[in-house]
Amino acid sequence: MQDKHRQVITGWLLFCLTLNGVVATGVFSLARDVAEVAGAGALVAIPLTGVVMLVKLVGIHLLANRFPEQTLNEYSYQLLGPVLAKVYLLIYGLLSLAVAISIPRAHFPLVTAWALGLTPKIAFMAPLAIVCWNVVK
């Protein structure tokens, strides 16, 4: 039985989700403290991150225009066929899980060293893991 109301991500919702991901990444990366530690490497990393995010936004925009009423699962089958779509979706899911695990793992030492020196580890790690999972989901 098909639901009357299909859940579709509109262009504006997709834009807001991407913007939320960019802002959340900026908040959790503690850009000033990371730049102090990275030194000259931050001068390369920040523009590179900006370029990657712009490419991501253009890709999302192109897919949203080409498949306005479909989800990733639906249009991957149209673009790639049944076998490659399953492989693509499996890789996409594994990469999403890897990002959700690696972001808190990478940022935890920075945040505890500079911002939360006396806070218990679980008080910061659990909310950060939940937020990161929702960002990549």
N, CA, C and O atoms as a GROMACS GRO file, in nm:
protein
  548
    1MET      N    1   0.085  -0.118   0.000
    1MET     CA    2   0.000   0.000   0.000
    1MET      C    3   0.089   0.124   0.000
    1MET      O    4   0.177   0.139   0.085
    2GLN      N    5   0.065   0.211  -0.097
    2GLN     CA    6   0.150   0.328  -0.110
    2GLN      C    7   0.093   0.444  -0.028
    2GLN      O    8  -0.028   0.467  -0.025
    3ASP      N    9   0.181   0.514   0.036
    3ASP     CA   10   0.142   0.627   0.119
    3ASP      C   11   0.096   0.743   0.031
    3ASP      O   12   0.152   0.766  -0.076
    4LYS      N   13  -0.007   0.816   0.075
    4LYS     CA   14  -0.056   0.930  -0.002
    4LYS      C   15   0.048   1.040  -0.011
    4LYS      O   16   0.066   1.102  -0.116
    5HIS      N   17   0.115   1.064   0.097
    5HIS     CA   18   0.212   1.173   0.104
    5HIS      C   19   0.352   1.116   0.093
    5HIS      O   20   0.405   1.059   0.188
    6ARG      N   21   0.413   1.132  -0.023
    6ARG     CA   22   0.551   1.088  -0.040
    6ARG      C   23   0.642   1.190   0.025
    6ARG      O   24   0.621   1.311   0.012
    7GLN      N   25   0.741   1.144   0.092
    7GLN     CA   26   0.837   1.234   0.154
    7GLN      C   27   0.943   1.267   0.050
    7GLN      O   28   1.022   1.181   0.010
    8VAL      N   29   0.945   1.392   0.008
    8VAL     CA   30   1.037   1.437  -0.096
    8VAL      C   31   1.119   1.552  -0.039
    8VAL      O   32   1.067   1.640   0.030
    9ILE      N   33   1.246   1.550  -0.068
    9ILE     CA   34   1.333   1.660  -0.026
    9ILE      C   35   1.328   1.766  -0.136
    9ILE      O   36   1.368   1.740  -0.249
   10THR      N   37   1.278   1.884  -0.102
   10THR     CA   38   1.270   1.992  -0.199
   10THR      C   39   1.406   2.060  -0.212
   10THR      O   40   1.498   2.033  -0.136
   11GLY      N   41   1.415   2.148  -0.310
   11GLY     CA   42   1.540   2.220  -0.332
   11GLY      C   43   1.580   2.304  -0.212
   11GLY      O   44   1.697   2.308  -0.173
   12TRP      N   45   1.481   2.374  -0.153
   12TRP     CA   46   1.511   2.458  -0.037
   12TRP      C   47   1.550   2.375   0.084
   12TRP      O   48   1.641   2.412   0.159
   13LEU      N   49   1.483   2.263   0.104
   13LEU     CA   50   1.518   2.176   0.216
   13LEU      C   51   1.658   2.120   0.198
   13LEU      O   52   1.734   2.112   0.294
   14LEU      N   53   1.692   2.083   0.076
   14LEU     CA   54   1.826   2.033   0.047
   14LEU      C   55   1.931   2.141   0.070
   14LEU      O   56   2.038   2.114   0.125
   15PHE      N   57   1.899   2.263   0.028
   15PHE     CA   58   1.990   2.375   0.052
   15PHE      C   59   2.010   2.397   0.202
   15PHE      O   60   2.123   2.416   0.247
   16CYS      N   61   1.902   2.395   0.278
   16CYS     CA   62   1.912   2.416   0.423
   16CYS      C   63   1.990   2.304   0.491
   16CYS      O   64   2.067   2.329   0.584
   17LEU      N   65   1.970   2.180   0.447
   17LEU     CA   66   2.045   2.068   0.504
   17LEU      C   67   2.194   2.081   0.476
   17LEU      O   68   2.276   2.057   0.564
   18THR      N   69   2.228   2.121   0.354
   18THR     CA   70   2.369   2.138   0.319
   18THR      C   71   2.429   2.254   0.397
   18THR      O   72   2.540   2.243   0.449
   19LEU      N   73   2.357   2.364   0.405
   19LEU     CA   74   2.404   2.478   0.483
   19LEU      C   75   2.422   2.441   0.629
   19LEU      O   76   2.520   2.482   0.692
   20ASN      N   77   2.329   2.364   0.684
   20ASN     CA   78   2.340   2.317   0.821
   20ASN      C   79   2.466   2.232   0.840
   20ASN      O   80   2.535   2.244   0.940
   21GLY      N   81   2.494   2.145   0.742
   21GLY     CA   82   2.615   2.063   0.750
   21GLY      C   83   2.741   2.147   0.747
   21GLY      O   84   2.836   2.118   0.820
   22VAL      N   85   2.742   2.251   0.664
   22VAL     CA   86   2.859   2.338   0.656
   22VAL      C   87   2.877   2.414   0.786
   22VAL      O   88   2.988   2.422   0.839
   23VAL      N   89   2.769   2.469   0.839
   23VAL     CA   90   2.777   2.545   0.964
   23VAL      C   91   2.817   2.454   1.080
   23VAL      O   92   2.901   2.490   1.162
   24ALA      N   93   2.756   2.336   1.086
   24ALA     CA   94   2.789   2.243   1.195
   24ALA      C   95   2.934   2.199   1.187
   24ALA      O   96   3.000   2.185   1.290
   25THR      N   97   2.985   2.177   1.067
   25THR     CA   98   3.125   2.142   1.052
   25THR      C   99   3.214   2.255   1.100
   25THR      O  100   3.315   2.231   1.166
   26GLY      N  101   3.176   2.378   1.067
   26GLY     CA  102   3.255   2.493   1.112
   26GLY      C  103   3.253   2.509   1.263
   26GLY      O  104   3.355   2.543   1.323
   27VAL      N  105   3.138   2.484   1.324
   27VAL     CA  106   3.128   2.498   1.469
   27VAL      C  107   3.211   2.391   1.539
   27VAL      O  108   3.282   2.421   1.635
   28PHE      N  109   3.202   2.267   1.491
   28PHE     CA  110   3.272   2.158   1.559
   28PHE      C  111   3.420   2.152   1.528
   28PHE      O  112   3.495   2.087   1.601
   29SER      N  113   3.464   2.218   1.423
   29SER     CA  114   3.606   2.209   1.390
   29SER      C  115   3.690   2.310   1.467
   29SER      O  116   3.813   2.302   1.464
   30LEU      N  117   3.627   2.402   1.536
   30LEU     CA  118   3.701   2.502   1.612
   30LEU      C  119   3.811   2.564   1.526
   30LEU      O  120   3.930   2.549   1.553
   31ALA      N  121   3.766   2.634   1.423
   31ALA     CA  122   3.856   2.679   1.316
   31ALA      C  123   3.976   2.758   1.366
   31ALA      O  124   4.087   2.739   1.316
   32ARG      N  125   3.958   2.844   1.462
   32ARG     CA  126   4.071   2.925   1.510
   32ARG      C  127   4.177   2.838   1.576
   32ARG      O  128   4.296   2.853   1.548
   33ASP      N  129   4.134   2.748   1.664
   33ASP     CA  130   4.229   2.661   1.733
   33ASP      C  131   4.296   2.564   1.637
   33ASP      O  132   4.415   2.534   1.650
   34VAL      N  133   4.220   2.514   1.543
   34VAL     CA  134   4.278   2.422   1.444
   34VAL      C  135   4.379   2.496   1.358
   34VAL      O  136   4.485   2.441   1.326
   35ALA      N  137   4.349   2.620   1.320
   35ALA     CA  138   4.442   2.698   1.239
   35ALA      C  139   4.571   2.727   1.316
   35ALA      O  140   4.678   2.730   1.256
   36GLU      N  141   4.561   2.749   1.447
   36GLU     CA  142   4.681   2.770   1.527
   36GLU      C  143   4.771   2.648   1.526
   36GLU      O  144   4.893   2.659   1.516
   37VAL      N  145   4.710   2.530   1.537
   37VAL     CA  146   4.788   2.407   1.537
   37VAL      C  147   4.841   2.375   1.398
   37VAL      O  148   4.957   2.337   1.382
   38ALA      N  149   4.756   2.392   1.296
   38ALA     CA  150   4.794   2.354   1.160
   38ALA      C  151   4.894   2.451   1.097
   38ALA      O  152   4.974   2.411   1.013
   39GLY      N  153   4.889   2.577   1.137
   39GLY     CA  154   4.981   2.674   1.080
   39GLY      C  155   4.952   2.699   0.933
   39GLY      O  156   4.839   2.730   0.895
   40ALA      N  157   5.055   2.684   0.850
   40ALA     CA  158   5.042   2.712   0.707
   40ALA      C  159   4.951   2.611   0.638
   40ALA      O  160   4.894   2.641   0.533
   41GLY      N  161   4.937   2.493   0.693
   41GLY     CA  162   4.849   2.393   0.633
   41GLY      C  163   4.704   2.437   0.629
   41GLY      O  164   4.628   2.394   0.542
   42ALA      N  165   4.664   2.523   0.723
   42ALA     CA  166   4.526   2.573   0.724
   42ALA      C  167   4.499   2.663   0.604
   42ALA      O  168   4.385   2.671   0.557
   43LEU      N  169   4.603   2.730   0.554
   43LEU     CA  170   4.584   2.816   0.437
   43LEU      C  171   4.549   2.735   0.312
   43LEU      O  172   4.484   2.786   0.221
   44VAL      N  173   4.589   2.611   0.309
   44VAL     CA  174   4.554   2.523   0.197
   44VAL      C  175   4.422   2.452   0.226
   44VAL      O  176   4.340   2.435   0.135
   45ALA      N  177   4.401   2.410   0.349
   45ALA     CA  178   4.285   2.328   0.383
   45ALA      C  179   4.154   2.406   0.373
   45ALA      O  180   4.054   2.351   0.326
   46ILE      N  181   4.152   2.531   0.414
   46ILE     CA  182   4.028   2.608   0.415
   46ILE      C  183   3.976   2.633   0.273
   46ILE      O  184   3.858   2.607   0.248
   47PRO      N  185   4.058   2.683   0.179
   47PRO     CA  186   4.005   2.697   0.042
   47PRO      C  187   3.969   2.563  -0.023
   47PRO      O  188   3.873   2.555  -0.099
   48LEU      N  189   4.046   2.459   0.006
   48LEU     CA  190   4.016   2.327  -0.049
   48LEU      C  191   3.880   2.278   0.001
   48LEU      O  192   3.803   2.220  -0.076
   49THR      N  193   3.852   2.299   0.128
   49THR     CA  194   3.722   2.261   0.183
   49THR      C  195   3.610   2.340   0.117
   49THR      O  196   3.503   2.286   0.088
   50GLY      N  197   3.634   2.469   0.094
   50GLY     CA  198   3.534   2.551   0.025
   50GLY      C  199   3.504   2.501  -0.115
   50GLY      O  200   3.389   2.497  -0.157
   51VAL      N  201   3.608   2.462  -0.188
   51VAL     CA  202   3.590   2.410  -0.324
   51VAL      C  203   3.512   2.279  -0.321
   51VAL      O  204   3.422   2.257  -0.402
   52VAL      N  205   3.546   2.191  -0.227
   52VAL     CA  206   3.475   2.064  -0.215
   52VAL      C  207   3.327   2.087  -0.185
   52VAL      O  208   3.241   2.020  -0.242
   53MET      N  209   3.298   2.180  -0.095
   53MET     CA  210   3.158   2.208  -0.062
   53MET      C  211   3.083   2.268  -0.181
   53MET      O  212   2.966   2.238  -0.201
   54LEU      N  213   3.150   2.354  -0.260
   54LEU     CA  214   3.084   2.409  -0.379
   54LEU      C  215   3.055   2.300  -0.482
   54LEU      O  216   2.948   2.301  -0.544
   55VAL      N  217   3.148   2.208  -0.501
   55VAL     CA  218   3.125   2.097  -0.592
   55VAL      C  219   3.008   2.012  -0.543
   55VAL      O  220   2.924   1.968  -0.622
   56LYS      N  221   3.002   1.991  -0.412
   56LYS     CA  222   2.891   1.914  -0.355
   56LYS      C  223   2.758   1.986  -0.379
   56LYS      O  224   2.660   1.922  -0.416
   57LEU      N  225   2.754   2.116  -0.358
   57LEU     CA  226   2.631   2.192  -0.380
   57LEU      C  227   2.588   2.189  -0.526
   57LEU      O  228   2.469   2.174  -0.555
   58VAL      N  229   2.683   2.202  -0.618
   58VAL     CA  230   2.649   2.198  -0.761
   58VAL      C  231   2.595   2.060  -0.798
   58VAL      O  232   2.498   2.049  -0.872
   59GLY      N  233   2.658   1.955  -0.746
   59GLY     CA  234   2.610   1.819  -0.773
   59GLY      C  235   2.470   1.796  -0.720
   59GLY      O  236   2.387   1.737  -0.789
   60ILE      N  237   2.443   1.841  -0.599
   60ILE     CA  238   2.309   1.827  -0.541
   60ILE      C  239   2.208   1.906  -0.623
   60ILE      O  240   2.096   1.860  -0.647
   61HIS      N  241   2.246   2.026  -0.665
   61HIS     CA  242   2.157   2.109  -0.746
   61HIS      C  243   2.124   2.042  -0.880
   61HIS      O  244   2.008   2.040  -0.921
   62LEU      N  245   2.224   1.987  -0.946
   62LEU     CA  246   2.201   1.920  -1.074
   62LEU      C  247   2.112   1.798  -1.058
   62LEU      O  248   2.023   1.775  -1.139
   63LEU      N  249   2.136   1.719  -0.954
   63LEU     CA  250   2.052   1.601  -0.932
   63LEU      C  251   1.910   1.639  -0.895
   63LEU      O  252   1.814   1.574  -0.938
   64ALA      N  253   1.894   1.745  -0.815
   64ALA     CA  254   1.759   1.790  -0.778
   64ALA      C  255   1.682   1.841  -0.898
   64ALA      O  256   1.561   1.823  -0.907
   65ASN      N  257   1.751   1.905  -0.992
   65ASN     CA  258   1.683   1.952  -1.113
   65ASN      C  259   1.649   1.836  -1.207
   65ASN      O  260   1.544   1.837  -1.271
   66ARG      N  261   1.737   1.740  -1.215
   66ARG     CA  262   1.714   1.628  -1.308
   66ARG      C  263   1.609   1.530  -1.254
   66ARG      O  264   1.530   1.476  -1.332
   67PHE      N  265   1.608   1.509  -1.123
   67PHE     CA  266   1.512   1.416  -1.060
   67PHE      C  267   1.438   1.490  -0.949
   67PHE      O  268   1.467   1.468  -0.831
   68PRO      N  269   1.342   1.577  -0.984
   68PRO     CA  270   1.282   1.664  -0.882
   68PRO      C  271   1.198   1.594  -0.776
   68PRO      O  272   1.188   1.643  -0.664
   69GLU      N  273   1.139   1.481  -0.808
   69GLU     CA  274   1.049   1.415  -0.714
   69GLU      C  275   1.103   1.283  -0.661
   69GLU      O  276   1.026   1.202  -0.610
   70GLN      N  277   1.234   1.259  -0.674
   70GLN     CA  278   1.288   1.129  -0.638
   70GLN      C  279   1.396   1.142  -0.530
   70GLN      O  280   1.456   1.247  -0.511
   71THR      N  281   1.417   1.030  -0.462
   71THR     CA  282   1.521   1.024  -0.360
   71THR      C  283   1.647   0.961  -0.419
   71THR      O  284   1.646   0.915  -0.533
   72LEU      N  285   1.754   0.959  -0.341
   72LEU     CA  286   1.880   0.900  -0.385
   72LEU      C  287   1.861   0.754  -0.425
   72LEU      O  288   1.916   0.710  -0.526
   73ASN      N  289   1.786   0.682  -0.348
   73ASN     CA  290   1.762   0.541  -0.377
   73ASN      C  291   1.692   0.522  -0.511
   73ASN      O  292   1.726   0.432  -0.587
   74GLU      N  293   1.595   0.606  -0.540
   74GLU     CA  294   1.517   0.592  -0.664
   74GLU      C  295   1.598   0.630  -0.788
   74GLU      O  296   1.598   0.556  -0.886
   75TYR      N  297   1.666   0.744  -0.783
   75TYR     CA  298   1.735   0.784  -0.906
   75TYR      C  299   1.868   0.713  -0.926
   75TYR      O  300   1.920   0.714  -1.038
   76SER      N  301   1.924   0.653  -0.823
   76SER     CA  302   2.047   0.576  -0.846
   76SER      C  303   2.018   0.453  -0.932
   76SER      O  304   2.102   0.412  -1.012
   77TYR      N  305   1.900   0.394  -0.915
   77TYR     CA  306   1.863   0.280  -1.000
   77TYR      C  307   1.843   0.324  -1.145
   77TYR      O  308   1.874   0.249  -1.237
   78GLN      N  309   1.791   0.444  -1.166
   78GLN     CA  310   1.772   0.494  -1.302
   78GLN      C  311   1.905   0.528  -1.368
   78GLN      O  312   1.923   0.504  -1.488
   79LEU      N  313   1.997   0.584  -1.292
   79LEU     CA  314   2.125   0.624  -1.348
   79LEU      C  315   2.221   0.507  -1.369
   79LEU      O  316   2.290   0.501  -1.471
   80LEU      N  317   2.224   0.414  -1.274
   80LEU     CA  318   2.329   0.312  -1.274
   80LEU      C  319   2.281   0.172  -1.308
   80LEU      O  320   2.363   0.085  -1.339
   81GLY      N  321   2.153   0.146  -1.302
   81GLY     CA  322   2.104   0.010  -1.321
   81GLY      C  323   2.096  -0.062  -1.187
   81GLY      O  324   2.144  -0.010  -1.086
   82PRO      N  325   2.036  -0.181  -1.184
   82PRO     CA  326   2.011  -0.247  -1.055
   82PRO      C  327   2.137  -0.293  -0.981
   82PRO      O  328   2.143  -0.281  -0.859
   83VAL      N  329   2.236  -0.345  -1.052
   83VAL     CA  330   2.354  -0.399  -0.984
   83VAL      C  331   2.444  -0.287  -0.933
   83VAL      O  332   2.482  -0.285  -0.816
   84LEU      N  333   2.480  -0.193  -1.022
   84LEU     CA  334   2.567  -0.083  -0.981
   84LEU      C  335   2.500   0.007  -0.878
   84LEU      O  336   2.568   0.062  -0.791
   85ALA      N  337   2.368   0.022  -0.885
   85ALA     CA  338   2.298   0.104  -0.787
   85ALA      C  339   2.310   0.044  -0.648
   85ALA      O  340   2.330   0.116  -0.550
   86LYS      N  341   2.297  -0.088  -0.638
   86LYS     CA  342   2.311  -0.153  -0.506
   86LYS      C  343   2.453  -0.136  -0.453
   86LYS      O  344   2.472  -0.111  -0.334
   87VAL      N  345   2.552  -0.150  -0.540
   87VAL     CA  346   2.692  -0.131  -0.498
   87VAL      C  347   2.713   0.013  -0.455
   87VAL      O  348   2.775   0.039  -0.352
   88TYR      N  349   2.661   0.108  -0.533
   88TYR     CA  350   2.675   0.250  -0.501
   88TYR      C  351   2.610   0.283  -0.367
   88TYR      O  352   2.669   0.352  -0.284
   89LEU      N  353   2.488   0.234  -0.345
   89LEU     CA  354   2.419   0.262  -0.219
   89LEU      C  355   2.488   0.197  -0.100
   89LEU      O  356   2.489   0.254   0.009
   90LEU      N  357   2.547   0.080  -0.120
   90LEU     CA  358   2.624   0.016  -0.013
   90LEU      C  359   2.747   0.099   0.021
   90LEU      O  360   2.776   0.123   0.138
   91ILE      N  361   2.820   0.144  -0.082
   91ILE     CA  362   2.938   0.227  -0.059
   91ILE      C  363   2.898   0.359   0.006
   91ILE      O  364   2.966   0.406   0.097
   92TYR      N  365   2.789   0.419  -0.040
   92TYR     CA  366   2.740   0.544   0.017
   92TYR      C  367   2.707   0.527   0.165
   92TYR      O  368   2.742   0.613   0.247
   93GLY      N  369   2.640   0.418   0.199
   93GLY     CA  370   2.608   0.392   0.340
   93GLY      C  371   2.731   0.370   0.425
   93GLY      O  372   2.739   0.420   0.537
   94LEU      N  373   2.828   0.295   0.372
   94LEU     CA  374   2.952   0.272   0.447
   94LEU      C  375   3.032   0.401   0.466
   94LEU      O  376   3.088   0.424   0.573
   95LEU      N  377   3.038   0.484   0.361
   95LEU     CA  378   3.109   0.612   0.374
   95LEU      C  379   3.038   0.704   0.473
   95LEU      O  380   3.104   0.775   0.550
   96SER      N  381   2.905   0.705   0.471
   96SER     CA  382   2.832   0.786   0.568
   96SER      C  383   2.861   0.742   0.711
   96SER      O  384   2.880   0.825   0.800
   97LEU      N  385   2.866   0.612   0.731
   97LEU     CA  386   2.899   0.559   0.863
   97LEU      C  387   3.042   0.594   0.901
   97LEU      O  388   3.069   0.630   1.016
   98ALA      N  389   3.135   0.585   0.806
   98ALA     CA  390   3.275   0.618   0.834
   98ALA      C  391   3.291   0.765   0.870
   98ALA      O  392   3.367   0.798   0.961
   99VAL      N  393   3.220   0.852   0.800
   99VAL     CA  394   3.227   0.995   0.832
   99VAL      C  395   3.167   1.022   0.969
   99VAL      O  396   3.222   1.098   1.048
  100ALA      N  397   3.053   0.957   0.998
  100ALA     CA  398   2.989   0.976   1.129
  100ALA      C  399   3.078   0.928   1.243
  100ALA      O  400   3.068   0.979   1.354
  101ILE      N  401   3.162   0.831   1.217
  101ILE     CA  402   3.253   0.780   1.321
  101ILE      C  403   3.380   0.864   1.328
  101ILE      O  404   3.429   0.892   1.437
  102SER      N  405   3.434   0.904   1.213
  102SER     CA  406   3.564   0.971   1.212
  102SER      C  407   3.560   1.116   1.256
  102SER      O  408   3.657   1.165   1.314
  103ILE      N  409   3.450   1.186   1.231
  103ILE     CA  410   3.444   1.327   1.272
  103ILE      C  411   3.454   1.342   1.423
  103ILE      O  412   3.538   1.419   1.470
  104PRO      N  413   3.373   1.272   1.502
  104PRO     CA  414   3.390   1.286   1.647
  104PRO      C  415   3.527   1.236   1.695
  104PRO      O  416   3.586   1.294   1.786
  105ARG      N  417   3.576   1.130   1.633
  105ARG     CA  418   3.706   1.075   1.674
  105ARG      C  419   3.818   1.175   1.647
  105ARG      O  420   3.910   1.187   1.728
  106ALA      N  421   3.812   1.246   1.536
  106ALA     CA  422   3.917   1.342   1.501
  106ALA      C  423   3.907   1.470   1.583
  106ALA      O  424   4.010   1.528   1.620
  107HIS      N  425   3.787   1.514   1.612
  107HIS     CA  426   3.770   1.642   1.681
  107HIS      C  427   3.770   1.631   1.833
  107HIS      O  428   3.785   1.731   1.903
  108PHE      N  429   3.751   1.512   1.884
  108PHE     CA  430   3.745   1.495   2.028
  108PHE      C  431   3.872   1.543   2.100
  108PHE      O  432   3.860   1.616   2.199
  109PRO      N  433   3.993   1.507   2.055
  109PRO     CA  434   4.112   1.557   2.125
  109PRO      C  435   4.125   1.709   2.121
  109PRO      O  436   4.168   1.770   2.219
  110LEU      N  437   4.089   1.771   2.009
  110LEU     CA  438   4.098   1.917   2.000
  110LEU      C  439   4.002   1.985   2.097
  110LEU      O  440   4.041   2.077   2.169
  111VAL      N  441   3.880   1.939   2.099
  111VAL     CA  442   3.779   2.004   2.184
  111VAL      C  443   3.810   1.982   2.331
  111VAL      O  444   3.796   2.075   2.410
  112THR      N  445   3.851   1.863   2.368
  112THR     CA  446   3.880   1.839   2.510
  112THR      C  447   4.005   1.913   2.555
  112THR      O  448   4.013   1.955   2.670
  113ALA      N  449   4.101   1.930   2.467
  113ALA     CA  450   4.224   2.000   2.505
  113ALA      C  451   4.201   2.149   2.524
  113ALA      O  452   4.254   2.208   2.618
  114TRP      N  453   4.123   2.211   2.435
  114TRP     CA  454   4.109   2.356   2.440
  114TRP      C  455   3.981   2.404   2.505
  114TRP      O  456   3.981   2.505   2.575
  115ALA      N  457   3.872   2.335   2.485
  115ALA     CA  458   3.744   2.388   2.530
  115ALA      C  459   3.690   2.320   2.654
  115ALA      O  460   3.633   2.387   2.741
  116LEU      N  461   3.706   2.191   2.664
  116LEU     CA  462   3.640   2.117   2.771
  116LEU      C  463   3.740   2.032   2.848
  116LEU      O  464   3.724   1.911   2.858
  117GLY      N  465   3.840   2.094   2.902
  117GLY     CA  466   3.946   2.020   2.969
  117GLY      C  467   3.900   1.938   3.088
  117GLY      O  468   3.954   1.830   3.111
  118LEU      N  469   3.801   1.985   3.163
  118LEU     CA  470   3.758   1.915   3.283
  118LEU      C  471   3.625   1.841   3.266
  118LEU      O  472   3.574   1.781   3.361
  119THR      N  473   3.568   1.845   3.147
  119THR     CA  474   3.440   1.779   3.122
  119THR      C  475   3.462   1.631   3.096
  119THR      O  476   3.556   1.594   3.026
  120PRO      N  477   3.377   1.544   3.152
  120PRO     CA  478   3.391   1.400   3.123
  120PRO      C  479   3.376   1.372   2.974
  120PRO      O  480   3.303   1.442   2.904
  121LYS      N  481   3.446   1.270   2.926
  121LYS     CA  482   3.448   1.241   2.783
  121LYS      C  483   3.310   1.210   2.726
  121LYS      O  484   3.276   1.256   2.618
  122ILE      N  485   3.233   1.133   2.797
  122ILE     CA  486   3.103   1.090   2.745
  122ILE      C  487   3.006   1.207   2.732
  122ILE      O  488   2.916   1.203   2.647
  123ALA      N  489   3.022   1.311   2.813
  123ALA     CA  490   2.933   1.426   2.808
  123ALA      C  491   2.946   1.501   2.676
  123ALA      O  492   2.853   1.570   2.634
  124PHE      N  493   3.060   1.490   2.611
  124PHE     CA  494   3.079   1.555   2.483
  124PHE      C  495   3.069   1.458   2.366
  124PHE      O  496   3.014   1.493   2.261
  125MET      N  497   3.121   1.340   2.382
  125MET     CA  498   3.131   1.245   2.270
  125MET      C  499   2.994   1.197   2.221
  125MET      O  500   2.972   1.187   2.100
  126ALA      N  501   2.902   1.167   2.311
  126ALA     CA  502   2.770   1.115   2.270
  126ALA      C  503   2.691   1.218   2.189
  126ALA      O  504   2.643   1.183   2.081
  127PRO      N  505   2.674   1.344   2.235
  127PRO     CA  506   2.601   1.440   2.152
  127PRO      C  507   2.671   1.468   2.019
  127PRO      O  508   2.604   1.486   1.917
  128LEU      N  509   2.803   1.472   2.018
  128LEU     CA  510   2.876   1.496   1.894
  128LEU      C  511   2.855   1.383   1.795
  128LEU      O  512   2.838   1.407   1.675
  129ALA      N  513   2.855   1.260   1.843
  129ALA     CA  514   2.831   1.145   1.755
  129ALA      C  515   2.690   1.150   1.697
  129ALA      O  516   2.670   1.119   1.580
  130ILE      N  517   2.592   1.187   1.779
  130ILE     CA  518   2.453   1.195   1.731
  130ILE      C  519   2.438   1.304   1.626
  130ILE      O  520   2.374   1.282   1.523
  131VAL      N  521   2.496   1.420   1.651
  131VAL     CA  522   2.487   1.530   1.555
  131VAL      C  523   2.556   1.493   1.424
  131VAL      O  524   2.502   1.518   1.316
  132CYS      N  525   2.675   1.433   1.432
  132CYS     CA  526   2.747   1.394   1.311
  132CYS      C  527   2.671   1.290   1.232
  132CYS      O  528   2.667   1.295   1.109
  133TRP      N  529   2.610   1.196   1.300
  133TRP     CA  530   2.532   1.094   1.229
  133TRP      C  531   2.415   1.158   1.156
  133TRP      O  532   2.385   1.122   1.043
  134ASN      N  533   2.346   1.254   1.221
  134ASN     CA  534   2.233   1.320   1.157
  134ASN      C  535   2.276   1.409   1.042
  134ASN      O  536   2.201   1.428   0.946
  135VAL      N  537   2.396   1.465   1.049
  135VAL     CA  538   2.446   1.548   0.940
  135VAL      C  539   2.472   1.464   0.816
  135VAL      O  540   2.436   1.505   0.705
  136VAL      N  541   2.533   1.348   0.832
  136VAL     CA  542   2.565   1.266   0.715
  136VAL      C  543   2.451   1.176   0.672
  136VAL      O  544   2.454   1.120   0.563
  137LYS      N  545   2.351   1.162   0.756
  137LYS     CA  546   2.236   1.076   0.722
  137LYS      C  547   2.153   1.146   0.622
  137LYS      O  548   2.051   1.092   0.579
   0.00000   0.00000   0.00000
